[in-house]
Amino acid sequence: MAAVVGACLGMGVAAGCAPTNAALRKVADSEQIQLGSPERAGDWPYWPHSLRFLTLSRSIPSTAIGGRSLELYVECLDADGHATKASGHLVLELTCSTAEPSTRRLTINLSEANTNRERWDEVTSSYRLDVPAPFDRPPEAKTEVDCRVILFSTDGRTPTATTRVRW
């Protein structure tokens, strides 16, 4: 896996799908991700148009640093609002002011078939992101961690979603 990003613990859900903007381009550049292109979409109508965190996302007891890990579920939705798989890079940013470092990033290459299969959860039709010890110094107990996920899809779309998870 790649690098871990900011912190996020909570059950709130927000999703968006905006065209690539300067802030998202900056994330792609820092993660060395080549942006996709609409020409790669072809005739496939089921590319992810939006993302959302499932309410199953949570922090769990763990043997990792700080005694907790994150278990996040990210659902990709097509234009009809149905769950679908994705191709591209999924970037998870975790942010928490009481943790060190306060922001971490994790990049998962869903274009690799094995990685895509390993992360896909058949029961929830979503990607399960297990993030053990995302911070060198863990957040204080009951602190909320802000989570943002960005899909740099191979068809050029960059849908995003956010949530908060209580540590």
Stockholm file with secondary structure:
# STOCKHOLM 1.0

chainA/1-167         MAAVVGACLGMGVAAGCAPTNAALRKVADSEQIQLGSPERAGDWPYWPHSLRFLTLSRSIPSTAIGGRSLELYVECLDADGHATKASGHLVLELTCSTAEPSTRRLTINLSEANTNRERWDEVTSSYRLDVPAPFDRPPEAKTEVDCRVILFSTDGRTPTATTRVRW
#=GR chainA/1-167 SS CCCCCCCCCCSCCEEEEECCCHHHHHHHHHTTCCCCCGGGGTTCTTCCCEEEECTTCEEEECSSGGGEEEEEEEEEECTTSCEECCCEEEEEEEECTTSBSSEEEEEEETTSHHHHHHHEETTTTEEEEEEECCSSBCCCTTCEEEEEEEEEETTSCEEEEEEEEEC
#=GC SS_cons         CCCCCCCCCCSCCEEEEECCCHHHHHHHHHTTCCCCCGGGGTTCTTCCCEEEECTTCEEEECSSGGGEEEEEEEEEECTTSCEECCCEEEEEEEECTTSBSSEEEEEEETTSHHHHHHHEETTTTEEEEEEECCSSBCCCTTCEEEEEEEEEETTSCEEEEEEEEEC
//
